[in-house]
Structure formats: C-alpha cells, structure tokens
Amino acid sequence: MNLLIGDSHGLLLPLLARLGTIDVFIHDSLHNYDHMLWEYRTAFPFLRPGGLLFSDDAAWNSAFPEFCREVAANHRRILRGVGFLQKNAPSSFAG
C-alpha cells in the first residue's frame, strides 16, 4: 500500500489506470461542483459492474444528482449528506 499526497487532478487518473478496475470509490476532497463532478467522471469508468461510488457532502451542490442522471444510475441515494451510487446494479439492490 502506498500513500499518495497531492492534487487529485494529477494523481487520480494515473492511479486508476495502474489499478485497472476498482470496487469502491470514495470522494471526500474538495467539495465544489466542478471538482466533485470531475472526480466522479474520472473514477466511474474504472468501477466494476456492481461497484460503489460514495460521496461525502453530496447534498452541498447538484454535482452528485446530476452525475447520477448522466450515468443513468437507478440505484442511488443521499443519506445524511453521503451519496451512494451502485454501477450497473444487480436487481437485488434494495434502494
């Protein structure tokens, strides 16, 4: 395991490309609309089917609900400010 410290604009895509497929992505960095949407769009293609995207403070702006519409995510929710989205969710997801 390696700790990477720096701006996600420079670190996230190379890390994801190295990892290939991920099971979970958690956004908890800069909470402005543009940055949140950029992180979602960058990480989502690397999520495996059924993978989870979490976002802290998802209700602070419209980035999370807009992204959910953009990727046609049927299985999503914001609970106590945390956004949850399941990619290509199996029909057994209770959401």
Backbone as ProteinMPNN parsed JSONL, in Angstrom:
{"seq_chain_A": "MNLLIGDSHGLLLPLLARLGTIDVFIHDSLHNYDHMLWEYRTAFPFLRPGGLLFSDDAAWNSAFPEFCREVAANHRRILRGVGFLQKNAPSSFAG", "coords_chain_A": {"N_chain_A": [[0.852, -1.169, 0.0], [0.508, 2.23, -0.796], [0.85, 5.606, 0.168], [-0.437, 8.409, -1.306], [0.066, 11.781, -1.69], [-1.289, 14.772, -2.644], [-2.616, 16.772, -5.355], [-5.643, 15.655, -6.648], [-6.156, 15.976, -9.334], [-3.773, 15.536, -10.611], [-3.013, 13.062, -9.651], [-5.094, 11.108, -9.552], [-6.101, 9.9, -12.048], [-3.737, 8.577, -13.18], [-3.313, 6.739, -11.066], [-5.721, 5.232, -11.063], [-5.552, 4.15, -13.643], [-3.342, 2.513, -13.324], [-4.315, 0.71, -11.417], [-6.495, -0.407, -12.709], [-9.335, -1.943, -12.545], [-11.696, -0.993, -10.089], [-13.342, -1.565, -6.937], [-14.616, 0.162, -5.187], [-15.143, 3.661, -4.905], [-14.399, 6.569, -3.149], [-15.356, 9.791, -2.699], [-14.03, 12.457, -1.024], [-12.878, 15.009, -0.944], [-12.059, 18.139, -2.234], [-14.967, 20.029, -2.113], [-16.45, 21.33, -4.177], [-18.634, 22.039, -6.941], [-17.49, 21.643, -9.603], [-15.119, 20.186, -9.089], [-16.046, 17.905, -7.728], [-17.724, 16.732, -9.667], [-15.788, 16.253, -11.644], [-14.145, 14.328, -10.348], [-16.004, 12.202, -9.996], [-16.598, 11.588, -12.699], [-14.077, 10.83, -13.57], [-13.404, 8.586, -12.006], [-15.557, 6.771, -12.294], [-15.588, 5.207, -14.791], [-13.731, 3.243, -14.155], [-14.834, 1.736, -12.181], [-15.986, -1.449, -11.304], [-18.721, -3.433, -12.665], [-21.471, -3.272, -10.526], [-19.959, -2.077, -8.629], [-19.265, 0.454, -6.122], [-19.832, 3.925, -5.65], [-19.112, 6.431, -3.465], [-19.931, 9.547, -1.963], [-18.94, 12.108, 0.043], [-20.695, 14.767, 1.577], [-22.609, 15.117, -0.467], [-24.909, 16.525, -0.858], [-24.314, 19.17, -0.921], [-24.119, 20.542, -3.305], [-25.26, 20.398, -6.746], [-23.842, 18.421, -8.094], [-23.658, 15.581, -7.541], [-26.387, 14.485, -7.859], [-26.767, 15.263, -10.54], [-24.708, 13.858, -11.834], [-25.561, 11.253, -11.338], [-27.874, 11.188, -12.926], [-26.637, 11.574, -15.387], [-25.193, 9.186, -15.803], [-27.234, 7.451, -15.811], [-27.977, 6.195, -13.4], [-29.817, 4.072, -11.602], [-29.798, 3.133, -9.07], [-29.258, 4.795, -6.5], [-28.658, 7.095, -3.805], [-28.975, 9.677, -1.361], [-27.98, 9.938, 1.849], [-28.078, 11.296, 4.942], [-26.36, 13.246, 3.993], [-24.393, 11.861, 2.643], [-23.623, 10.554, -0.471], [-24.611, 7.703, -2.321], [-23.969, 5.422, -4.867], [-24.577, 2.779, -7.06], [-22.952, 1.041, -9.57], [-24.295, -0.184, -12.557], [-26.174, -1.831, -11.187], [-27.088, -4.951, -9.683], [-30.33, -6.496, -9.793], [-31.093, -7.134, -7.241], [-30.416, -5.141, -5.489], [-31.391, -3.117, -2.826], [-32.716, -0.303, -3.044]], "CA_chain_A": [[0.0, 0.0, 0.0], [1.256, 3.485, -0.879], [0.123, 6.843, 0.447], [-0.175, 9.451, -2.287], [-0.376, 13.077, -1.199], [-1.218, 15.776, -3.691], [-3.849, 17.158, -6.034], [-6.224, 14.519, -7.365], [-6.086, 16.219, -10.782], [-2.542, 14.949, -11.102], [-2.772, 11.731, -9.108], [-6.188, 10.139, -9.622], [-6.162, 9.127, -13.291], [-2.646, 7.594, -13.259], [-3.546, 5.682, -10.081], [-6.79, 4.368, -11.562], [-5.038, 3.424, -14.805], [-2.456, 1.469, -12.799], [-5.127, -0.287, -10.72], [-7.397, -1.06, -13.659], [-10.718, -1.955, -12.08], [-11.832, -0.786, -8.641], [-14.628, -1.964, -6.359], [-15.213, 1.281, -4.452], [-14.502, 4.97, -4.974], [-14.943, 7.474, -2.14], [-14.993, 11.199, -2.854], [-14.061, 13.253, 0.204], [-11.836, 16.026, -1.077], [-12.627, 19.457, -2.479], [-16.406, 19.855, -2.25], [-17.164, 22.256, -5.061], [-19.331, 21.364, -8.028], [-16.607, 21.222, -10.691], [-14.184, 19.155, -8.637], [-16.787, 16.686, -7.435], [-18.131, 16.138, -10.935], [-14.584, 15.74, -12.291], [-13.737, 13.074, -9.701], [-16.97, 11.15, -10.349], [-16.404, 11.224, -14.113], [-12.772, 10.188, -13.721], [-13.379, 7.283, -11.334], [-16.665, 5.887, -12.663], [-15.265, 4.186, -15.797], [-12.88, 2.206, -13.568], [-15.634, 0.927, -11.251], [-16.517, -2.694, -11.865], [-20.176, -3.539, -12.544], [-21.847, -3.539, -9.142], [-19.088, -1.295, -7.763], [-19.914, 1.535, -5.389], [-19.26, 5.257, -5.579], [-19.595, 7.18, -2.312], [-19.529, 10.949, -1.986], [-19.229, 12.896, 1.232], [-21.316, 16.078, 1.337], [-23.224, 15.051, -1.788], [-26.044, 17.447, -0.942], [-23.83, 20.556, -0.895], [-24.375, 21.152, -4.61], [-26.013, 19.485, -7.616], [-22.954, 17.529, -8.85], [-23.98, 14.164, -7.38], [-27.604, 14.091, -8.572], [-26.569, 15.428, -11.983], [-23.905, 12.741, -12.306], [-26.428, 10.067, -11.322], [-28.686, 11.259, -14.146], [-25.729, 11.44, -16.533], [-24.841, 7.774, -15.999], [-28.498, 6.709, -15.7], [-27.875, 5.344, -12.209], [-31.11, 3.854, -10.957], [-29.579, 2.747, -7.68], [-28.5, 5.857, -5.842], [-29.355, 7.691, -2.662], [-28.208, 10.545, -0.466], [-28.428, 9.652, 3.208], [-27.312, 12.11, 5.895], [-25.362, 14.003, 3.26], [-23.479, 10.993, 1.904], [-24.212, 9.995, -1.682], [-24.295, 6.309, -2.637], [-24.359, 5.051, -6.219], [-24.069, 1.47, -7.447], [-22.824, 0.967, -11.019], [-24.928, -1.353, -13.168], [-26.545, -2.593, -10.008], [-27.957, -6.111, -9.838], [-31.715, -6.211, -9.428], [-31.319, -7.415, -5.825], [-30.091, -3.963, -4.684], [-32.572, -2.54, -2.176], [-32.504, 1.129, -2.992]], "C_chain_A": [[0.9, 1.235, 0.0], [0.334, 4.648, -0.566], [0.541, 7.866, -0.589], [-0.745, 10.758, -1.759], [-0.21, 14.085, -2.322], [-2.59, 16.047, -4.269], [-4.387, 15.981, -6.836], [-6.201, 14.724, -8.873], [-4.812, 15.631, -11.387], [-2.346, 13.501, -10.709], [-3.84, 10.691, -9.443], [-6.158, 9.291, -10.89], [-4.985, 8.156, -13.435], [-2.811, 6.438, -12.262], [-4.605, 4.704, -10.577], [-6.325, 3.543, -12.754], [-4.125, 2.28, -14.359], [-3.257, 0.345, -12.136], [-6.025, -1.066, -11.675], [-8.839, -0.943, -13.215], [-10.736, -1.783, -10.563], [-13.223, -1.21, -8.197], [-15.373, -0.786, -5.751], [-14.421, 2.542, -4.75], [-15.187, 5.872, -3.956], [-14.429, 8.874, -2.425], [-15.125, 11.872, -1.488], [-12.922, 14.258, 0.156], [-12.511, 17.371, -1.286], [-14.109, 19.319, -2.83], [-17.056, 20.964, -3.066], [-17.662, 21.474, -6.267], [-18.371, 20.803, -9.077], [-15.681, 20.08, -10.27], [-14.909, 17.831, -8.361], [-17.168, 15.976, -8.729], [-16.929, 15.56, -11.667], [-14.149, 14.409, -11.671], [-14.701, 11.938, -10.033], [-16.719, 10.654, -11.77], [-15.079, 10.507, -14.345], [-12.797, 8.773, -13.157], [-14.4, 6.295, -11.878], [-16.304, 4.845, -13.732], [-14.424, 3.03, -15.251], [-13.633, 1.329, -12.572], [-16.127, -0.328, -11.961], [-18.042, -2.66, -11.828], [-20.543, -3.978, -11.123], [-20.998, -2.767, -8.146], [-19.821, -0.098, -7.177], [-19.122, 2.827, -5.459], [-19.92, 5.958, -4.405], [-19.118, 8.615, -2.434], [-19.943, 11.626, -0.692], [-19.815, 14.234, 0.793], [-21.955, 16.185, -0.046], [-24.394, 16.016, -1.952], [-25.602, 18.913, -0.958], [-24.065, 21.286, -2.202], [-25.035, 20.089, -5.489], [-25.136, 18.482, -8.364], [-23.361, 16.064, -8.74], [-25.279, 13.783, -8.09], [-27.48, 14.252, -10.091], [-25.756, 14.276, -12.554], [-24.732, 11.459, -12.339], [-27.331, 10.037, -12.55], [-27.834, 11.02, -15.384], [-25.401, 9.98, -16.835], [-26.056, 6.861, -15.862], [-28.454, 5.718, -14.539], [-29.236, 5.236, -11.533], [-30.96, 3.586, -9.463], [-28.645, 3.753, -7.022], [-29.342, 6.449, -4.725], [-28.408, 8.659, -1.979], [-28.801, 10.355, 0.916], [-27.51, 10.386, 4.165], [-26.129, 12.806, 5.221], [-24.376, 13.174, 2.461], [-24.216, 10.393, 0.713], [-23.698, 8.586, -1.919], [-24.799, 6.023, -4.041], [-23.769, 3.683, -6.501], [-24.08, 1.389, -8.964], [-23.448, -0.322, -11.545], [-25.393, -2.333, -12.108], [-27.366, -3.825, -10.354], [-29.356, -5.792, -9.314], [-31.998, -6.467, -7.953], [-30.99, -6.234, -4.928], [-31.367, -3.362, -4.116], [-32.36, -1.047, -2.043], [-33.733, 1.831, -3.373]], "O_chain_A": [[1.914, 1.284, 0.697], [-0.823, 4.669, -0.985], [1.727, 8.161, -0.74], [-1.925, 10.825, -1.416], [0.876, 14.234, -2.882], [-3.603, 15.6, -3.732], [-3.654, 15.377, -7.62], [-6.224, 13.749, -9.624], [-4.796, 15.27, -12.563], [-1.593, 12.78, -11.363], [-3.522, 9.512, -9.602], [-6.187, 8.063, -10.801], [-5.211, 6.998, -13.785], [-2.487, 5.293, -12.578], [-4.411, 3.49, -10.52], [-6.665, 2.365, -12.865], [-4.138, 1.203, -14.954], [-2.918, -0.83, -12.276], [-6.28, -2.251, -11.465], [-9.493, 0.064, -13.487], [-9.909, -2.349, -9.849], [-14.165, -1.211, -8.989], [-16.603, -0.731, -5.787], [-13.194, 2.513, -4.84], [-16.416, 5.934, -3.904], [-13.223, 9.122, -2.399], [-16.193, 11.858, -0.876], [-12.112, 14.352, 1.078], [-13.455, 17.7, -0.568], [-14.464, 18.574, -3.744], [-18.105, 21.482, -2.682], [-17.17, 20.386, -6.568], [-18.434, 19.617, -9.404], [-15.488, 19.122, -11.019], [-14.419, 16.763, -8.73], [-16.962, 14.771, -8.871], [-17.031, 14.484, -12.256], [-13.82, 13.468, -12.393], [-14.263, 10.824, -10.321], [-16.639, 9.449, -12.013], [-14.981, 9.661, -15.233], [-12.259, 7.855, -13.775], [-14.13, 5.095, -11.917], [-16.688, 3.685, -13.584], [-14.414, 1.947, -15.837], [-13.123, 0.288, -12.16], [-16.623, -0.265, -13.086], [-18.609, -1.918, -11.026], [-19.984, -4.94, -10.595], [-21.276, -2.792, -6.947], [-20.869, 0.31, -7.678], [-17.897, 2.827, -5.341], [-21.145, 6.069, -4.352], [-18.029, 8.873, -2.948], [-21.127, 11.712, -0.365], [-19.451, 14.761, -0.259], [-21.853, 17.216, -0.711], [-24.819, 16.289, -3.074], [-26.448, 19.806, -1.005], [-24.198, 22.509, -2.217], [-25.335, 18.994, -5.013], [-25.653, 17.747, -9.205], [-23.406, 15.368, -9.755], [-25.274, 12.828, -8.867], [-28.037, 13.451, -10.842], [-26.068, 13.769, -13.631], [-24.61, 10.667, -13.274], [-27.532, 8.98, -13.147], [-28.261, 10.342, -16.319], [-25.338, 9.586, -17.999], [-25.917, 5.639, -15.804], [-28.841, 4.558, -14.678], [-29.736, 6.205, -10.963], [-31.896, 3.792, -8.69], [-27.427, 3.584, -6.992], [-30.566, 6.321, -4.704], [-27.19, 8.483, -2.012], [-29.992, 10.585, 1.125], [-26.306, 10.132, 4.2], [-25.05, 12.937, 5.799], [-23.599, 13.723, 1.679], [-25.287, 9.804, 0.86], [-22.512, 8.304, -1.744], [-25.94, 6.35, -4.369], [-22.595, 3.441, -6.219], [-25.111, 1.642, -9.586], [-23.168, -1.411, -11.044], [-25.045, -3.514, -12.134], [-28.242, -3.765, -11.217], [-29.522, -4.904, -8.478], [-33.046, -6.056, -7.455], [-31.247, -6.292, -3.726], [-32.323, -3.125, -4.854], [-31.866, -0.582, -1.015], [-33.761, 3.061, -3.393]]}, "name": "protein", "num_of_chains": 1, "seq": "MNLLIGDSHGLLLPLLARLGTIDVFIHDSLHNYDHMLWEYRTAFPFLRPGGLLFSDDAAWNSAFPEFCREVAANHRRILRGVGFLQKNAPSSFAG"}
